Amino acid sequence: MDSTTHKLYHVHGMDSRGYLDMYFSNKEDMVFAEDALQFPMAMIHYQLSTGRVEGIFLIDISLGSIIHHLYSASKFFKKIVLLRFQEKCIMELNRWLHDRTGAYDWSHTSSAAAELEGTR
């Protein structure tokens, strides 16, 4: 596939781990840390903590295997369902969920969520 041809996520698949490493890693040279991690987490935490959004059940339809935005939501919703379009993304999440070898390290986002909640 040449560079002028567009890829469709649901048709051509995606490199789930490469996507996480590029946009959500804890690397010092991570250019998008503020835009991809801190800002969305802070805004979701703010909106949920104001009490404007409430419920029992949350359905998340996010691109890739990202979960950082769900830390705050887990305090306000009893049930959260993650819908993913690719089997690779589901496998990546299962590795993390069951603490398997090679799972993506989300510790930098969990500490950021604790900081937002004031529970460091």
N, C-alpha and C positions, 0 to 999 in steps of 0.2 A: 504494500500500500504506500503510494508516494505521499509526500508532505502536503500536496494540494487536495488530496481526497480526505474528506471529513470522516472521522470515526464515530459511530453511534454506540454509546455505552451499552445499550441493551442488545445490540446485534453483535458487535465485535468484541465485547468483553473489555476488561480493564486489568491493569496490573495493580491489584489492591495494595500490596505492600509498597510498591513504588509510589503510589498516590499518597499513602500515609507518610512515607519518608520525606517526600517532597514538600508537603504542605502542613504537616502536623507534628513533625519531629521536635525533639528537644535540643537540636544542634544550635550552637552559638551563632552560626551564620544563617539561621533560618529567617528569611526575609519576611515571610508572611505571618509571623507569630502573633502580632497584634491583630491583624485582620482575620486570620483563620481561627485563632484560639481565644485570646483574652477578650476581645470585644464581644463576640457572640456569647461567650459564657457569662460575661457581666450583664449583658442585656437580658438574656433569658432568666438569670437569677433575679434581676431587678423586677421584671414583669411578673414572675411567679410570686415573689415575696410581697408584692403590693396587694395580692389577693384578688386581682382582676381576672386571673385565669385559675379555674379550679375544676376538679373532676376526679373521677376514679380511674379512667382508662385513657391512655395516650397511645396513639399510633404514630410511629416515626418512619418517615419515608425519606431517608437521607442518601446522598450519593456515597458510595463506597462503604468502608467499614468503620466509619467514625462514630464515636460515642461520647466525646467530651462534652457536648451540649446537653447530655442527658443526666449528668450528675445532679444538677439542681432540680431537674424534673423528678428525679427519683424520690425526693423528699415530699413532693406534693401530689404524686399520683401513685395509687396502689399497684396498678398494672400498666406495664409498658410493653408494647409489641413493636418489634423492629421488622420492617419489611425491606428486603433487599432484592435486587433484580438479578444478581449474579451469584452463582454457587461459590466462587472464590471469596466473595465478601462474607458470605455466611460461614465458610470454613475459617476465615481469619478471625471473625468474632467468636466462634466456638473455641478456637485456641486460647484466646484471651479469657473467655468466660470460665473455662475449665483449667486455667493456669498451666497450659501445656508448654513444652519446650518450643521455642521459636515464636511465642506469642508476642505481639507488639506491646511495647512498654508504654503504658499510658500514665505512669506515675507522675510525670510533670503536670498533667492536667488534673489529676485527682488532688494534688497539693494546691493547685490554683483554685479549684472548687472549694476546698477547705478554707482557704484564705478568704474567699468571697463570703463564706458563711460565718467567718470569724471563729472557726473551730480548729485552726491550724493544728 
